[in-house]
Amino acid sequence: MLKRLALITAAGWMLASSPVAAQNSAADFPNKPVKIVVTQPAGGGVDTATRIFGEGLQQTLGQPFVIENRGGAGGNIAAEAVFLAPPDGYTLMTSPPAPITTNSLLYKKLNFDPAAFAPVAVMTKFPNVLLVRQDFPATTAQEFVAYAKANPGKLNYASQGVGTTSHLTAELFTSLTGSKMTHVPYRGTAPALNDLVASHVDFIFMELSAAVKLHEGGKARILAVAMDKRLDMLKDIPTMIEAGVPGFISDTWNAISAPPKTPAPIIAKLNQAVNQIIKAPEARKRFADLNLIAVGGSPEDMRKLVAEENARWGDVIRKAGIQPE
């Protein structure tokens, strides 16, 4: 009797883990609220994008998508929680690149494997800009580069945390210009910008969407954009390349990931919903108002981008001699 019960149990488990069961699970998904864990505190670019997509997913899939901000440790705290969550689609993660790309190079020990997350879709991308405190002595990008070279060790720059794009972009700048400066990492965008406005730090390389409001409000100044050409909305602001730093290009992006081994049909359903949201006129207007570029695409597109970013920023980490914490 016990042997027969064990066989029935094993057969049931095999059926539940079969492709047919996964298809049935996807057809019923979601039938309860879904949690989206954001790897940074409220107020930054990834949080803003998550809230737009969270609303859209709720409307598209008919269940609440509850957002939980869990910042700290370069996104590792949130990433570990999602990594260990059941792979059923009911716990997702939104993040900038670091937790799913370069954190494996920046931390001696991670309780998760960045490469094992299941990619869902890239939400948005945006150019980075050089944002300085309002009373910074340099008033142009060229003056900033000259000032940084002439004052080794005197400047300090903020970042959203160790290994974030803002940190690595500054390291790219020091590598290309031969300058030296002090890194001041924060736990997310909002505290970093608060200290910049208060003149506690000198500058930050920051995504346009978060920087432009401070620039327009006179609380900080954008001196350059980290692109290969000027932005239409900031035609008077030069690129860092124009300011005399050849090859200086930096943009960033944020994406939705799921725990490892989340069934492909559930990933496909989420991905389809994300792409549907991007096409909606209301969402497109919100992205434009926030200077965000909606991306979307397939899970494989996201997987390819992750690999490319690992290679690009991995080189910066190694050249800068950044040691794992």
TIMARRO-339433 format. One record per residue: x, z, y of N, C-alpha, C in turn. Coordinates in steps of 0.05 Angstrom, whole numbers, plus 5000, padded with zeros to 4 digits. Each point is the difference from the previous one (the first is absolute). Layout:
% TIMARRO-339433
XZYXZYXZY ...
% end
This chain:
% TIMARRO-339433
501750004976498350005024501750005025 502150174999501850025024501549745004 500849884977501449745001498349795012 497450004992498149805010499650045030 499850255008499650065029502449915016 502450044989502449925014500149695003 499149864979500049715002498049905020 497750145001497949925020501050055028 501450245004501150065026502149805009 501849934981502149815006498849735007 498049924985498649745006498850005027 498850235007498750025026502049985023 502450134995502149995020501049725004 500449864978500949725001498049825014 497450054995498049845014500050065029 500350265008499950075028502449895015 502249954986502449905014500349704996 498149874989500149714995499449845025 500749745000499349835023497049995005 498450014979497149995003499150255015 501150244992499350245014500849995029 502449895005500949985028498249825016 499049784989498149835013497550155007 499050154980497550155004500450215022 502350135000500650205020500149875028 501249765002500149865025497349925010 498349924981497349915008498450235012 500650254991498650235009501450135024 502349905007501750135021499249895027 499950195020500050294998497250114997 499750214985497450144998500150285010 502250065015500250265014502049975023 500350205017501849975023502949944991 501449855016502849934996501750145021 502250114992501850145020502449815006 500549975026502449855009501950215012 502450034988502050195010501949845018 500250085026501849875019502650165001 502249864998502650144998501050105026 498549965022500950105026497750155013 500650175020497950155015498249805015 497850105009498149845015501349905026 499249765008500849905026502049775000 501249944978501949794999498849734991 501749804998499049734993498749994973 501250124980498949994973497350154999 499850225014497550155001497849845013 500749875022498049835014499049784982 501849864987499249784982498450104977 500750234989498650124978497150065007 499550095024497350075008498349755003 501249795009498449755002499349904972 502050004983499549904973498250194984 500350265005498350204987497149955006 499449955025497249945008499149754987 501749804999499249744988499650024970 501750154987499750044971497450154993 499450195017497550154996497649815002 500049835020497849815004499949794978 502449914991500149794981499450104971 501050234993499750104973497950224996 498850095022497750174998500550304994 502550095001500650284996501850105023 499950265006501750115021503049974992 501649925020502950004996501150215019 500850234988500750245015503050005006 500850025025502849985008501250285002 502350044988501450255000502949955009 500750115023502849975010501750224988 502249914988501850194987502949925006 500950065024502649915009502250194990 502549925005502350164993501849874979 502650075002502149914982500149704997 499749865023500249715000497849864983 497750144997497849894985500150084971 502050154992500350074971497950204990 499150175017498050204992497449864992 499149825017497649844994500449824976 502349874999500649814979500050144972 501250234999500050154975497250074991 498350095018497350074993498549764989 500349775013498549774991501249894973 502650024998501449914976498950144975 499550265003499150174978496950004997 498649875018497149994998499149824977 497650054989499049834979499949715009 500849814983500049725008497349874996 498150105016497249904997498949875025 501749975021499149885024498850195020 499650264993498750185018501950165018 502649964996502050105018501949775007 500249945026501749785010502050115020 502049855007501950085020500449785020 500150075025500849815021502650105012 501849825005502750085009501449785015 501950075017502049805010501949944977 502049845004501749914977501450224985 501150205014501950194987499250124974 497650124997499450134974499949814976 499649745005499949824977502449815000 501950045018502449835000502550175000 501050085024502750105003500350304994 497950154996500350294996501750064975 500049824982501750044976502950005007 500849885022502750005010500750225019 497950145009500350205022499750294990 499050034976499550274990501350034973 501550224996501450044974498150034977 497750125005498150044979497249945009 498649834986497249945005498450074975 497750115004498350064977498049784995 500849765008498449764995501849765001 499149784989501549755000498749815020 501349955023498849825020499249734988 501649904981499549734989497749994981 499050244992497950004980497149995011 499850045027497349995012498849724995 497450004997498649754997499349895028 501049775008499449895026497149905002 498750075021497249905005500149785021 500950065024500249805021501550115024 501249825015501250075026497750005020 499750215016497850015019500749855026 502150105014500749885025503050005004 501049845018502850015008500149985031 502250085011500350005029502950005008 500649885022502850005010500850285010 502650054998501150255012501149945028 500050205016501049985027501950235006 501749965020501750225010498550145022 499350254995498450175019501850235010 500450025026501750215011498450195017 501050245003498750195018499849895028 498050095015499449885026502350035019 501550224998502350055019502749924989 500049834979502549914989501649835021 502650045003501549875021500149704999 499949884975500149714998497149895005 499849795015497449895006499549734987 502149884988499649754986501350024972 499449824983501150004973503049975000 501049825018502949965002501450255009 498850145019501150255010500050214978 497950004984499850194978502349964980 500549764992502149944981502750085011 500549945026502550085013500350305001 497850145007500050295002500650134973 498849894979500450114973502949974992 501249785006502849954992501950185016 499350045026501850155018499750304997 498050094986499550294997499750094971 502149964984499850074972499350304995 498150054983499250274994498250145020 499549875022498450145021497049954998 499349784986497149944998498950114974 497450085001498650074976497549844997 499349934976497649844996498250134980 497449965004498050114983499349804977 499050114979498949834979497650144987 498549854985497750114986500850154975 502650024995501050144976502449854989 501550134983502349884987499149774983 501349775004499449774983497749835009 498650085021497949845011501149765015 498349815005501049755014501250075027 498850205014501150075026502950114998 500550154979502750104995501949774993 499249844980501849794991500549795021 498049955017500449815022502150105020 499950255006502150125017502849984987 500150044974502549984985501049715001 498149814998500849725003501249955027 498850115021501049975027502850115003 500550244989502750125003502049834984 499249894977501849844984500849745015 498049885012500549745014501450035026 499850245013501250035027502550184999 500450144978502350184999499650265016 497550065006499450245016499650244981 500150245012499650244984497950175015 498150114985497950175012498950194979 498450195009499050214983497149944992 499550044974497349954989498450265001 497549995010498250235000497549924985 499850074975497649914984497650195005 497749884999497550155003498249954976 497950154998498149964978497749825010 500649755006497949825008500349905028 498249825007500149865026499350185024 497850154998499050155022502050215011 501250164983501950205011502549865012 500849784988502449865011499449895028 497649885004499349895026499550225020 498950234991499550225018502750105012 502050014984502650095010501449795017 499549754994501049785017498850025028 497450035001498650025026501050245015 500650224986501050245013503049995006 501249764994502949965005501850184984 499150094977501750164982501949824984 499249754997501749804986500149755018 502049844995500549775019498449754993 499849934974498649764994499150004971 498449804993499249964972499449704997 500649904976499149734993497350044986 497949905012497350074992498349754998 498050014983498149774998498549965026 499649755007498849935025497350145005 498450024979497350115003500050285011 502050164992500250275009501450035027 501849805006501650025024498749895025 498349794996499049855023498350185018 498550184989498350175017501650185018 502250104989501850175017501449835021 500749764993501249825020498149935022 497649934993498049925020499150245017 500150244988499250245015502350135016 502349884999502350105016501350254989 499450064975501250254988502649954985 500549754994502649914988500349715006 502349884994500549725007500949844976 498849774995501049814980502149835014 502450004989502249845012500549754984 499349994974500649764985498249994975 499749764989498549974975502049924978 499550094976501949954978499149764984 499649785013499049754988501949775007 499549774988501749775006499049855025 497750075010499049885024498250215015 499549955025498450185016497150004991 498750235006497150024993498449895023 497849874994498249895020499050225019 499450234989498850215017502150155016 502649954995502250135014502149795008 499149805013501749775006502450065017 499850225016502350085017502050174985 499450084976501850184984501749834982 502750015002501749834984500250114971 501149834983500750094973502750145000 500550164979502650124998502249794997 499349784988501949784998500849905027 498049965018500649925027501750205015 499750264992501550215014502850024990 500849834981502749994991500650134973 497950024984500350114972499149794980 501849824993499249784982499050104973 498049874990498950064973498350254999 499350115023498450255000497049944998 498950034976497249954996498950234983 497850115008498850224985496950005004 498649984979497150045001499450204978 497550094999499350194979497149934991 499250134979497449954988499150254986 497449994992499050224984498249894978 499850144979498749894976498450214985 498349904982498450174982501349984972 500550234988501050014973498250184983 500249964974498550164981501950134980 499250214986501850134980500849804979 502350044988500949824978497949984978 499949764989498249944977497050005008 499449985026497249965007499249734989 497749984987499149754987499949765020 501049784990500149765017497349925011 497850024985497449935012499250175024 500850264999499450175023501749925024 502649954995501749905021498949745013 499149824983498949755009497550045017 498450194993497550055015500750125027 501950185001500950115026501349795017 501749834988501349795015498049805012 498149934984497949825010498550115024 499550274999498650135022501750005025 502650064997501950005022500049735014 500249794985500149735012497349935013 497850104989497449955012499850145027 501150255001500050145026501549855021 502349904993501749855019498649765012 498249884985498649775010497650075017 499150255000497750085016500649995030 498349875016500449985029500550275014 498550204992500350265013502750124995 500949984976502750114993502249845014 499749735001502049835013500350085029 497750065013500150085028501550275003 499450184982501350265002503149984996 500849834981502849954996501349885025 498649815012501149875025500250205022 498050175004500050205021502350204997 500850054975502250194994502749864996 500149745005502549854997501150014971 498250004981500750004972499549734988 501749914982499749754986499150064972 497549924994498950054973501449814980 500650104977501649844980498349934976 499450204983498549944976501849854979 498849814986501449874979499650134973 501549924980499650104973501950244994 499450154979501950214992502849894995 500249764989502649884995501549945026 498549925021501249975027501350265010 498550224996501050265008502550074983 499949954975502350064982502549855010 499649755007502349845010501150115026 498250085018500950125026501650264995 499050164982501450254994502849954991 500449804983502649934990501849905022 498949835018501649905023500850225019 498250195005500650225018502150194988 499850044974502150164986502749895004 500349734998502649875003500950025029 498249945019500849995028500950275010 498350214997500650265011502050154982 500249934975502050124983502849945010 500449755010502549925012500750175025 497950055016500450165024500850294993 498750114980500650274991502850034990 500949804984502750014990502149965022 499549815018502049955021500150235020 497850145004499950225018501150264987 500449994974501050234986498150234999 497449945001498050214998500050124972 500450264999500250144974497350114992 499450004975497450124990499850295007 497750095008499650285006499450164975 
% end
